[in-house]
Amino acid sequence: MFRIILLAVYVIIILFIGYKSMKGTKTFGDFFLANRTVGPWLTAFTYGTAYFSAVLIIGFAGKVGWGFGMASLWIALGNTVIGTYLVWKLLGKRIMQASRKLNVQTMPEYLEARFDSRFLKAYSAICIFVFLIPYSASVYMGLSYLFEINFNMPYTYVLLGMAILTALYLIMGGYKAVTVVDIFQGMIMVAGILIMIGMFTGKAGGLSNIFNRLNAINPELTSIWGPPGWLAIMALMFLTSVAPLAMPQLVQKFYGIKDERSVRIGTIVATLFALVITFGAYYSGALTRVFISPDKYPALFERGKATVDKLMPVMIKDFVPEVLAVIILLLVFAASMSTLAALVLVSSSSIVKDLYQGFINKEVHEKSLVLPMRCTCLVAIILSVIVALKQPVIIVTMLSISWGAVASVFLAPFVYGLLWKRTTKLSAITSSFAGLGTTLIWYALSESASTIPVIASAGMIVSLLVLPIVVWIQSILRKTSSAS
């Protein structure tokens, strides 16, 4: 009963924030970017909460922690240093300045303005909507597994309830509601992660005992690379750490940030937040090997393999006191709400702003885009729920496919476009096609889900290599033409 009451209070607070934010949402800029007035703390927390969701705490922590042991902390390091600090330090100010200079509000608009290519705008907008839907579905799946195990609520009911709540607060208040809710949710996430670290370490008998028990199970669980080896862990780290350099739902945060001072302060806040959340999640995931085994939890194993998406929910249920477990449940709930809001906002903007206003009705006023945005947000949520109901693959696989595809499309054109003046339209288009093609073709030919992170990383690397090669070839052709 205590869990239900606290959850109800939490939901009421979120809906109240959404309702209050609705009054200031008059134009597309208000709905999507909060009129570019978001300060450092709000932006830092909304970046972190959009980056880390139930996919991390339930899916990745469970699967990667179980499979790699303490080597999974490599991913925490990459997410903190590359996926957060480097993104803010290297790109934060540049993204903010470019969005204002070019007067753009979305990533497809930026690509169109930067490379003078309407094709890039349409192509990238379609890719955003298509490939972010599976990511949204994976977030729903992670949260639903948690509530199914800890509240004994049917998976479908949790899924539908989560969708309705996300739709209500997001459709009412847009990005302004998201930022206010995110700082509230970010604080809950930090508290929940610290509780997880403390409770699991104490229950396992302290750090020295944890390492001894992991060594007894498999010495490689405490080795530098873990049982699957260096390639697998580096592929996961590369995928989850480098992709944020060009993930539309994360880049959007810098479009709405207020000024350069906010970027400087936000860099520190976001990096510290990422360090706490990622370390806590992967460390806790590694402890699944200590607490869970086939003889103690036979229902979690099928043909000797663990049901990895259910490992963390079971640990929270069985090894954390109810009063503290509620905080952890709210941690995952908060992380999921924030990520879903970011994904739905960006997916919807690709349809309404980039395709509808960009190609169908160019004269439509910004105020007239708010209602279509709200309707499209609802459609995106419904599509994500449909995918999540089918539960096509485990959470980590679904996220890897989604992240790999989106990053392969945007990484080279966006990052090179910001940092290198010689980047051309042809190189941007070619690198994007090459990256996405590599990811999708290799994935279609692959027979093992374990190779998905490697495939996704390969697509990103191909795109990064192809772009400068195309620029170099174009330069040679121009010189040859001039000489003749």
WOGIZI-V154445 format. One record per residue. RES is the residue in one small letter. OMEGA is omega in whole degrees, -180 to 180 (* if undefined). BURIAL is I if it has 16 or more other C-alpha atoms within 10 Angstrom, else O. Layout:
BEGIN
res=RES omega=OMEGA burial=BURIAL
res=RES omega=OMEGA burial=BURIAL
END
This chain:
BEGIN
res=m omega=179 burial=O
res=f omega=179 burial=O
res=r omega=-178 burial=I
res=i omega=-179 burial=O
res=i omega=-179 burial=O
res=l omega=178 burial=O
res=l omega=179 burial=I
res=a omega=177 burial=O
res=v omega=179 burial=O
res=y omega=-179 burial=O
res=v omega=180 burial=O
res=i omega=179 burial=O
res=i omega=-180 burial=O
res=i omega=-179 burial=I
res=l omega=178 burial=I
res=f omega=178 burial=I
res=i omega=178 burial=I
res=g omega=-180 burial=I
res=y omega=-180 burial=I
res=k omega=-179 burial=O
res=s omega=-177 burial=I
res=m omega=-177 burial=I
res=k omega=-179 burial=O
res=g omega=-177 burial=I
res=t omega=-175 burial=I
res=k omega=-177 burial=I
res=t omega=177 burial=I
res=f omega=179 burial=I
res=g omega=176 burial=I
res=d omega=-174 burial=I
res=f omega=-172 burial=I
res=f omega=-175 burial=I
res=l omega=-177 burial=I
res=a omega=177 burial=I
res=n omega=178 burial=I
res=r omega=-177 burial=I
res=t omega=-174 burial=O
res=v omega=-178 burial=I
res=g omega=-172 burial=I
res=p omega=-177 burial=I
res=w omega=179 burial=I
res=l omega=-179 burial=I
res=t omega=180 burial=I
res=a omega=-179 burial=I
res=f omega=-180 burial=I
res=t omega=173 burial=I
res=y omega=-178 burial=I
res=g omega=-178 burial=I
res=t omega=174 burial=I
res=a omega=-179 burial=I
res=y omega=-173 burial=I
res=f omega=-175 burial=I
res=s omega=176 burial=I
res=a omega=177 burial=I
res=v omega=177 burial=I
res=l omega=-169 burial=I
res=i omega=180 burial=I
res=i omega=-175 burial=I
res=g omega=-176 burial=I
res=f omega=-179 burial=I
res=a omega=180 burial=I
res=g omega=-175 burial=I
res=k omega=-176 burial=I
res=v omega=178 burial=I
res=g omega=179 burial=I
res=w omega=-175 burial=I
res=g omega=-173 burial=I
res=f omega=-176 burial=I
res=g omega=-176 burial=I
res=m omega=177 burial=I
res=a omega=179 burial=I
res=s omega=178 burial=I
res=l omega=172 burial=I
res=w omega=-179 burial=I
res=i omega=177 burial=I
res=a omega=179 burial=I
res=l omega=180 burial=I
res=g omega=179 burial=I
res=n omega=-178 burial=I
res=t omega=-173 burial=I
res=v omega=-176 burial=I
res=i omega=-174 burial=I
res=g omega=-180 burial=I
res=t omega=-175 burial=I
res=y omega=-177 burial=I
res=l omega=178 burial=I
res=v omega=-180 burial=I
res=w omega=-175 burial=I
res=k omega=-175 burial=I
res=l omega=-170 burial=O
res=l omega=-172 burial=I
res=g omega=-178 burial=I
res=k omega=-179 burial=I
res=r omega=179 burial=I
res=i omega=180 burial=I
res=m omega=-179 burial=I
res=q omega=-179 burial=I
res=a omega=-179 burial=I
res=s omega=179 burial=I
res=r omega=-179 burial=O
res=k omega=-178 burial=O
res=l omega=-179 burial=O
res=n omega=180 burial=O
res=v omega=-178 burial=I
res=q omega=-179 burial=I
res=t omega=179 burial=I
res=m omega=176 burial=I
res=p omega=176 burial=I
res=e omega=178 burial=I
res=y omega=-179 burial=I
res=l omega=177 burial=I
res=e omega=-178 burial=I
res=a omega=-177 burial=I
res=r omega=-174 burial=I
res=f omega=180 burial=I
res=d omega=-174 burial=O
res=s omega=175 burial=I
res=r omega=178 burial=I
res=f omega=179 burial=O
res=l omega=180 burial=I
res=k omega=-178 burial=I
res=a omega=-178 burial=I
res=y omega=-178 burial=O
res=s omega=179 burial=I
res=a omega=179 burial=I
res=i omega=180 burial=I
res=c omega=179 burial=I
res=i omega=-176 burial=I
res=f omega=-176 burial=I
res=v omega=-171 burial=I
res=f omega=176 burial=I
res=l omega=178 burial=I
res=i omega=176 burial=I
res=p omega=178 burial=I
res=y omega=177 burial=I
res=s omega=180 burial=I
res=a omega=-180 burial=I
res=s omega=177 burial=I
res=v omega=177 burial=I
res=y omega=-178 burial=I
res=m omega=-179 burial=I
res=g omega=-180 burial=I
res=l omega=-178 burial=I
res=s omega=176 burial=I
res=y omega=-178 burial=I
res=l omega=-178 burial=I
res=f omega=178 burial=I
res=e omega=-177 burial=I
res=i omega=-173 burial=I
res=n omega=179 burial=I
res=f omega=-176 burial=O
res=n omega=179 burial=O
res=m omega=180 burial=O
res=p omega=-179 burial=O
res=y omega=-177 burial=I
res=t omega=-179 burial=I
res=y omega=179 burial=O
res=v omega=-179 burial=I
res=l omega=-179 burial=I
res=l omega=179 burial=I
res=g omega=178 burial=O
res=m omega=-180 burial=I
res=a omega=-179 burial=I
res=i omega=-180 burial=O
res=l omega=179 burial=I
res=t omega=-179 burial=I
res=a omega=-176 burial=I
res=l omega=-174 burial=I
res=y omega=180 burial=I
res=l omega=-178 burial=I
res=i omega=178 burial=I
res=m omega=-168 burial=I
res=g omega=179 burial=I
res=g omega=-173 burial=I
res=y omega=178 burial=I
res=k omega=177 burial=I
res=a omega=-179 burial=I
res=v omega=-177 burial=I
res=t omega=180 burial=I
res=v omega=179 burial=I
res=v omega=-174 burial=I
res=d omega=179 burial=I
res=i omega=174 burial=I
res=f omega=-179 burial=I
res=q omega=178 burial=I
res=g omega=178 burial=I
res=m omega=177 burial=O
res=i omega=179 burial=I
res=m omega=180 burial=I
res=v omega=179 burial=I
res=a omega=-179 burial=I
res=g omega=179 burial=I
res=i omega=179 burial=I
res=l omega=177 burial=I
res=i omega=179 burial=I
res=m omega=-179 burial=I
res=i omega=-177 burial=I
res=g omega=-176 burial=O
res=m omega=-177 burial=I
res=f omega=178 burial=I
res=t omega=179 burial=I
res=g omega=-179 burial=O
res=k omega=-179 burial=O
res=a omega=176 burial=I
res=g omega=178 burial=O
res=g omega=-174 burial=O
res=l omega=-178 burial=O
res=s omega=179 burial=O
res=n omega=178 burial=O
res=i omega=-179 burial=I
res=f omega=178 burial=I
res=n omega=-178 burial=O
res=r omega=177 burial=I
res=l omega=177 burial=I
res=n omega=-180 burial=O
res=a omega=179 burial=O
res=i omega=180 burial=O
res=n omega=-178 burial=O
res=p omega=-179 burial=O
res=e omega=178 burial=I
res=l omega=175 burial=I
res=t omega=178 burial=I
res=s omega=-174 burial=O
res=i omega=-176 burial=I
res=w omega=-178 burial=I
res=g omega=-175 burial=I
res=p omega=-177 burial=I
res=p omega=177 burial=O
res=g omega=-171 burial=O
res=w omega=-176 burial=O
res=l omega=-179 burial=O
res=a omega=-178 burial=I
res=i omega=178 burial=I
res=m omega=178 burial=I
res=a omega=178 burial=I
res=l omega=179 burial=I
res=m omega=179 burial=I
res=f omega=-178 burial=I
res=l omega=-174 burial=I
res=t omega=-178 burial=I
res=s omega=-178 burial=I
res=v omega=-180 burial=I
res=a omega=179 burial=I
res=p omega=176 burial=I
res=l omega=-177 burial=I
res=a omega=177 burial=I
res=m omega=-173 burial=I
res=p omega=-177 burial=I
res=q omega=177 burial=I
res=l omega=178 burial=I
res=v omega=-178 burial=I
res=q omega=-179 burial=I
res=k omega=-178 burial=I
res=f omega=174 burial=I
res=y omega=-175 burial=I
res=g omega=-177 burial=I
res=i omega=-168 burial=I
res=k omega=-174 burial=I
res=d omega=-177 burial=I
res=e omega=178 burial=O
res=r omega=179 burial=O
res=s omega=177 burial=I
res=v omega=-178 burial=I
res=r omega=-180 burial=O
res=i omega=-178 burial=I
res=g omega=178 burial=I
res=t omega=-179 burial=I
res=i omega=-177 burial=I
res=v omega=-178 burial=I
res=a omega=-179 burial=I
res=t omega=178 burial=I
res=l omega=178 burial=I
res=f omega=-179 burial=I
res=a omega=-179 burial=I
res=l omega=-179 burial=I
res=v omega=-175 burial=I
res=i omega=-176 burial=I
res=t omega=178 burial=I
res=f omega=-179 burial=I
res=g omega=-178 burial=I
res=a omega=-177 burial=I
res=y omega=175 burial=I
res=y omega=179 burial=I
res=s omega=178 burial=I
res=g omega=179 burial=I
res=a omega=-178 burial=I
res=l omega=176 burial=I
res=t omega=179 burial=I
res=r omega=-179 burial=I
res=v omega=-172 burial=I
res=f omega=-171 burial=I
res=i omega=178 burial=I
res=s omega=-178 burial=O
res=p omega=-179 burial=O
res=d omega=179 burial=O
res=k omega=-177 burial=O
res=y omega=-178 burial=O
res=p omega=-178 burial=O
res=a omega=-179 burial=O
res=l omega=-177 burial=I
res=f omega=178 burial=O
res=e omega=-177 burial=O
res=r omega=177 burial=O
res=g omega=-179 burial=O
res=k omega=-179 burial=O
res=a omega=171 burial=I
res=t omega=-166 burial=O
res=v omega=-178 burial=I
res=d omega=-178 burial=I
res=k omega=-177 burial=I
res=l omega=-178 burial=I
res=m omega=176 burial=I
res=p omega=179 burial=I
res=v omega=178 burial=I
res=m omega=180 burial=I
res=i omega=-178 burial=I
res=k omega=-170 burial=I
res=d omega=-172 burial=O
res=f omega=177 burial=O
res=v omega=177 burial=I
res=p omega=-172 burial=O
res=e omega=-177 burial=O
res=v omega=-180 burial=O
res=l omega=179 burial=O
res=a omega=179 burial=I
res=v omega=179 burial=I
res=i omega=180 burial=I
res=i omega=177 burial=I
res=l omega=178 burial=I
res=l omega=176 burial=I
res=l omega=-179 burial=I
res=v omega=178 burial=I
res=f omega=-179 burial=I
res=a omega=-180 burial=I
res=a omega=-178 burial=I
res=s omega=179 burial=I
res=m omega=-177 burial=I
res=s omega=-180 burial=I
res=t omega=180 burial=I
res=l omega=179 burial=I
res=a omega=180 burial=I
res=a omega=-179 burial=I
res=l omega=-179 burial=I
res=v omega=179 burial=I
res=l omega=-177 burial=I
res=v omega=178 burial=I
res=s omega=-178 burial=I
res=s omega=180 burial=I
res=s omega=180 burial=I
res=s omega=179 burial=I
res=i omega=-172 burial=I
res=v omega=-175 burial=I
res=k omega=-172 burial=I
res=d omega=-178 burial=I
res=l omega=-177 burial=I
res=y omega=180 burial=I
res=q omega=-176 burial=I
res=g omega=-174 burial=I
res=f omega=-173 burial=O
res=i omega=-177 burial=O
res=n omega=-175 burial=O
res=k omega=-175 burial=O
res=e omega=-177 burial=O
res=v omega=-178 burial=O
res=h omega=-179 burial=O
res=e omega=-179 burial=O
res=k omega=-178 burial=O
res=s omega=180 burial=O
res=l omega=-176 burial=I
res=v omega=179 burial=I
res=l omega=175 burial=O
res=p omega=177 burial=I
res=m omega=-180 burial=I
res=r omega=180 burial=I
res=c omega=-179 burial=O
res=t omega=174 burial=I
res=c omega=179 burial=I
res=l omega=179 burial=I
res=v omega=180 burial=O
res=a omega=178 burial=I
res=i omega=180 burial=I
res=i omega=179 burial=I
res=l omega=179 burial=O
res=s omega=180 burial=I
res=v omega=179 burial=I
res=i omega=178 burial=O
res=v omega=-178 burial=I
res=a omega=179 burial=I
res=l omega=-179 burial=I
res=k omega=-180 burial=O
res=q omega=-172 burial=O
res=p omega=-179 burial=O
res=v omega=176 burial=O
res=i omega=-171 burial=I
res=i omega=-176 burial=I
res=v omega=180 burial=I
res=t omega=-179 burial=I
res=m omega=179 burial=I
res=l omega=-178 burial=I
res=s omega=178 burial=I
res=i omega=-177 burial=I
res=s omega=-179 burial=I
res=w omega=-179 burial=I
res=g omega=-179 burial=I
res=a omega=-178 burial=I
res=v omega=-180 burial=I
res=a omega=178 burial=I
res=s omega=178 burial=I
res=v omega=-167 burial=I
res=f omega=-168 burial=I
res=l omega=-177 burial=I
res=a omega=-179 burial=I
res=p omega=-176 burial=I
res=f omega=-176 burial=I
res=v omega=177 burial=I
res=y omega=-180 burial=I
res=g omega=179 burial=I
res=l omega=-169 burial=I
res=l omega=-172 burial=O
res=w omega=-177 burial=O
res=k omega=-177 burial=O
res=r omega=180 burial=O
res=t omega=-176 burial=I
res=t omega=178 burial=I
res=k omega=-179 burial=I
res=l omega=-180 burial=I
res=s omega=179 burial=I
res=a omega=-179 burial=I
res=i omega=-178 burial=I
res=t omega=-179 burial=I
res=s omega=179 burial=I
res=s omega=177 burial=I
res=f omega=-178 burial=I
res=a omega=180 burial=I
res=g omega=-179 burial=I
res=l omega=179 burial=I
res=g omega=178 burial=I
res=t omega=-178 burial=I
res=t omega=-174 burial=I
res=l omega=-179 burial=I
res=i omega=-180 burial=O
res=w omega=178 burial=I
res=y omega=180 burial=I
res=a omega=-179 burial=O
res=l omega=-176 burial=O
res=s omega=179 burial=O
res=e omega=-178 burial=O
res=s omega=179 burial=O
res=a omega=-178 burial=I
res=s omega=-180 burial=O
res=t omega=-175 burial=I
res=i omega=179 burial=I
res=p omega=178 burial=I
res=v omega=179 burial=I
res=i omega=-180 burial=I
res=a omega=179 burial=I
res=s omega=180 burial=I
res=a omega=178 burial=I
res=g omega=178 burial=I
res=m omega=-179 burial=I
res=i omega=178 burial=I
res=v omega=-179 burial=I
res=s omega=180 burial=I
res=l omega=180 burial=I
res=l omega=-175 burial=O
res=v omega=-175 burial=I
res=l omega=180 burial=I
res=p omega=177 burial=I
res=i omega=179 burial=O
res=v omega=178 burial=I
res=v omega=180 burial=I
res=w omega=179 burial=O
res=i omega=178 burial=O
res=q omega=180 burial=O
res=s omega=179 burial=O
res=i omega=-179 burial=O
res=l omega=178 burial=O
res=r omega=179 burial=O
res=k omega=179 burial=O
res=t omega=179 burial=O
res=s omega=-180 burial=O
res=s omega=-179 burial=O
res=a omega=-179 burial=O
res=s omega=* burial=O
END
